[in-house]
Amino acid sequence: MIPSDDAALDDVLRRGRAALCDGGRGGGTLLHGPPGCGKTTLLHHAAAHLRLPAVWLRPPLDAPAVAAAVAAAAAAAPCVLAIDELHALAPRRAVRGSREHRTLLQLADGVQQLRERRVFVVAACRALQEVHPALRRSGRLDHAVGMGAPSRAARLAILRDATARWRGAAAEGAAVEAQLRGVAEAAHGLCAAQLRGVCLHAALSAWRAAGGAPRLSAAPSAEDWRAAVEAAAAVSLGALRLASSATRPVALRLAASAAAPADRLSLDTLPAGRELFGSVVLPLRAPEAFRRLGVAPPRGVLLHGPHGAGKTTLARAVAAEVRANFVEVQAAQLLSSVVGEAEARLAALFTAARNAAPCVLFIDQIDTLAPPRGNDLTSEGTMDRLLSLLLVELDGVQTAVGPPVVLLAACHSPGQLDPAILRPGRLDVHIAIAAPDSVQRLKLLERMLSGSPVDDSQVDLQALAARTEGFSLAQLSALCREAGMCALREDLYGASIGSRHIDAAMATVQLRM
């Protein structure tokens, strides 16, 4: 298997060569990232690239076994001591005096001793905060390398590697290659293990469609790949260890002829869509143009407007347009009644977003996290502390080097937020979401009703767009849904939606306005 993060591998190799040349005095390296992101594979490749023997430490182990492995590494120097699943060997919450506490102390002492030898110590864990501080202090595992989500090129390489065994047996090898390129383009945020699962899922679907032939005789269809990616995307946020249960929409283009889903709302049909395209999508698609002109792209965008204006829909339309990972969370999901838990969740959210860069992080109802200072009614001052941490994280996003993280936030009104979060350098681009104009309403109605049988002889969508002046996106959606319900209530087996159904729906929606 191939490593999923070339930048992380280069960082580890650079650190390893420096440590070996300096007798190991520079300390060790700690890889961290979600399960399945390729940490163990990268450990294997690091040892292979350094052309050194490797001594492996894997749980479960006790203190004598750790001491023996450290002694073996010292005797084999120069070598690599590779520690897998460090969070299990040296857990942060180990009880003093317990067996696991004695084991982690033995490991910490061993790593310290190996500084005097030509031994490069490199370990892997799920999250830095899960590792005991004794292993992370200076001179031990003091250099952390985050494993990010694989880039498009890395995703394509992983998919090719995962399908190498059966691609040659497929009668449509060229079609498989084209499909893999489409999957690599669409599978943002999926880690290496999930990408291999996508290939297995698609291959099994094709195998079942062929009647269980002894060998795969036909390439998976576009629908096989689409179903596999959607199944993996449904759990991708869980792999990032976020506090959100939301999943991003998948806009999978497997071939040039593949059309966009009929019910997908594109940015050009939505209010403020063009402005949002220039502020978020364009900087991620063409960063070289911004560098050429010396323009720093915005890293924070605030969408504000009345309820139902389409702020969340706009953000999800960005997910379909942008060639980057997309993470969506509700601000309320970050809050907790446990002291310190909300701050930990917010910090973990931004850490995961940085590891998934380039990434668009969408926080809905951000006024829940950033109300004006002085209004905190909690006895522990949780909201003021949470705001301070959010400001620190935003400043870190602005000054970070490498692939960008763009914060996209939404609220009812900027007046609900603390002024500190609105200043230049933070959420400095404010986009007001107004009601769609007549052209946008027509496009929206056409898209929303594209999957319904509408009687064109009775329903004039252009006239309907004129009648719905002032309607928000949510109200237009409610109008189309109510028209369909009126047709069903009139006749369960009715053939189409007519003008009387539209008129009845208009009356119902206007009554609720």
Steps between C-alpha positions, in 0.01 A plus 500: 500500500606859440506787753200733483681820607823580315554822699485309830741237367747768388479665843565169678793414272656843545469469876634145495812588301571795729454289813725222371774743400482668839512175691129510569525802729222682322232276651239292321199562276135436578253443215137571581182463298162322488477121466559380145690808381819299431720554806626141518565494125699820532708348783590209272594733216709722727713203607530382138603844370761539775633153404528398861375200696188563707415382849122506553303560818129416491250455784434309713838513679620518859801683643750209457400457134548872440842488667599205278392682184692812599809290565460330161476840329812623678689187393384532138594870467485671260135401467141619531288432807141507370225519763148432375180589692689708756173618656444138613854456635515837674144622569460845647261380773723217625452455875819558699646172621303288252655259252441731205653791695816295565510404133477859376767614746729223374431608143566868581828408669598281203432776246713733715788250504490453125582869453864405554485233229451523126139391531216695344184460707175554311157422643137519388184585694141605431516837679770689688277559802460124549876449563652538846702823541805300613549386138446839343741719695817647353763248400256215460217503245514878472428538128138448390395437140129504416375258238267694272238377261659380176518742209333426168825358357551286811140376483549396138822315587327318787207402277735371230692299758179356648366392158830373357411132553172503313538783252689273260218243513236757409398523138469877527838600642491846344152557643625405846781754476253774400271404786787503748584856396138599561499334842829669593348836403182446703617308808615801701573428865516120467806343660710221348309217671168643386624532141603134500157418641342693212688282250394182678138617516491582128672174402257292707203679342636421152571140604144452626359658182702248295342211690800419717742412221834347616682812380393861459414510130352852476597832647274644772238733361474871576213421736716243686769763560246766596335276759839402641616861539172611655516216753854598597418872511218430744757406765786728394433755774513220753849419376597863555381464863275806483208581726261525204273232361436690177638370173598704201319450167685296243512638146666210323600552137623167367509594135480811286149406395372456853240764578458672832212374714175665399423624852844647569495877541806662344657824613388694193134438586529623860504853645858625559630189327738692272642698791552182700667336199755781485565498876521125568506281190734701278784533758497122547478421129762749379736587789783570254306795355474660844870441566591651164316822583617507860141480629430319826171311457243526780510225761175595672158567340178584687161431343217692665134534422152415629397147584427299187706727273716206390823541698541128566397414145764742370764334713403158368510632145859602573567137595389392154710765323821525697788260437579464867378316806179630655407466868164617633416537870223661701641732767268352762662159450826636640347606832508278807395515865842360600751773584772515235333256262370771264849652467646154432240434229567836332877444505455147361275639224763746376776239535302258283430777247872583477582131453239485221628816325423633247172516682185711532372492858135608527369593847127566498347734761841627606334760722455211747881490541583869466243721678620846612723491808337594828184298438636167631259375765683172570665471841828377345519765225483225237374718216766768544772232509353335193502833315864560595597157369304558178688827442834325557406224253392758241831681534676166453303436181604840366873455569530132410720397212420219259155394377233745618211457740211736422244563772148548366259610774131586507280702735184709494673838538860620554369702796460172691877441494782642710675781305838329546403216267391741225818702471727471192704181503225287653146489362581796280278421199130555574244380247138595551255240371196677357192352337569365148418723205259402219768327288624301799145413605431362153815285506422381852142407412617315189754304705264431792219379273725312256421167665122558512246452220383859436224572247675752274170598338374632834812605693712788370816498708601846381170642619536305823845654552341845465225409750752388762683832535650527848493124559806353672666177395320312778165643395556402137587150614188491717288618205622218274456240771151622592392498132596135478315424825188676368508280188535187713218599736273562200580173325754246624541376143498844336721542194638852548510824697264762356431868550236436769758316708744789461229752602410298808866470597550875452212573737638263762855637485385864505285424804813381685712800399 
